[in-house]
Amino acid sequence: MSGPDFPDVSALPGTLAYAVPGWGEYLADEVMPLASVGKLLLLASVAQGFVSGELDPGEPLGLLEQDFSAGSGLLVTLSPRRWTLLDLARLTAAVSDNTATNALLRRVGVERVAADAGALGLERSRVLDRIREPRLAGHPPAFAVGTAREVAALAAVAAGDRGWGAVLLGWMAGCLDRSMVAAGIAHDPEDSVVRDVPLSGLWVANKTGTDVGTRCDVGVVRGARQVCYAVLTRCAAGREFDMVLAMRDVGAVVGRLAGAGGSASAEADG
C-alpha cells in the first residue's frame, strides 16, 4: 500500500499535532494540553490495579464534595453518592465524567498515575491535578498534558495487551463521543463490543478531550488492519470547530488505512 496522504494542517488557526504509529506524524513530540484524554492515564492505572488485584472493581467509594465538578458527566445530576470503582471507571470512559474522575484520582493518587505512566514509557504525558471548574491562577495550569506520540503509544499498548490493556480498550469502546477524529471514520458508534482484526467493516474505541481552545482524540481503529491514532489540538477560543473539521480529515485517512485490504506489516500495525 502506498503511503497515506495526510491533510496539510500547517495553516490551521491553531496547532494540530498527530501521531499514527507506523504511518505518519506531525508535531508528535510537542507537549499539548490533553483535556479529558488525560483520563486515559488514570484509567490505565485503574485497569492495571484491577488485573493485579491491588484494586477491587467492586470496592464502593463515596463521593466527597471536593470530587464534584461541573463540565462533562452525569454524577452531578444523579442522586446516589456511593459507586463502585468499576462504575466510576466506566463513567469516566463513556461520558468523561469529571466527578467520577476526581473520585478515582483521589483513590488511586496522582503519584501512582505518574509512576504507572512512566513505567509504560510515557515521559512527558502526565496528570497534573484533579478536574477543576473553573481552573484559577493558583492551580496547576491544566488537568493533564502530553504528546501525540506518547498517548498514541498508550492506545497501541492497550490494544495489544490481553490483560489490563484489554480492560482499558473495552472501556474506550464504550466512549459516547465520536464527534472528532472518529467522525471521519465510517463505523457503528454504538458497537461497544471489542472486535478483533480483521473485520469487514471498521470498529473504533476512543477517548476524547474538550476544553476551551482544546480538542483531542485518541483511539484504536480495527478493520482489515489495526491503526492507532492520537490527534491533539489547541487554538484560540471560538476556533475549536475549525480544528475539529481538520481532525475529521485525519480520521478519514486513518479509516482508509484500517480498512485497506491485504496484510499489514508489523511496522505498520498500530
Disulfide bonds with the S-S distance in Angstrom:
none
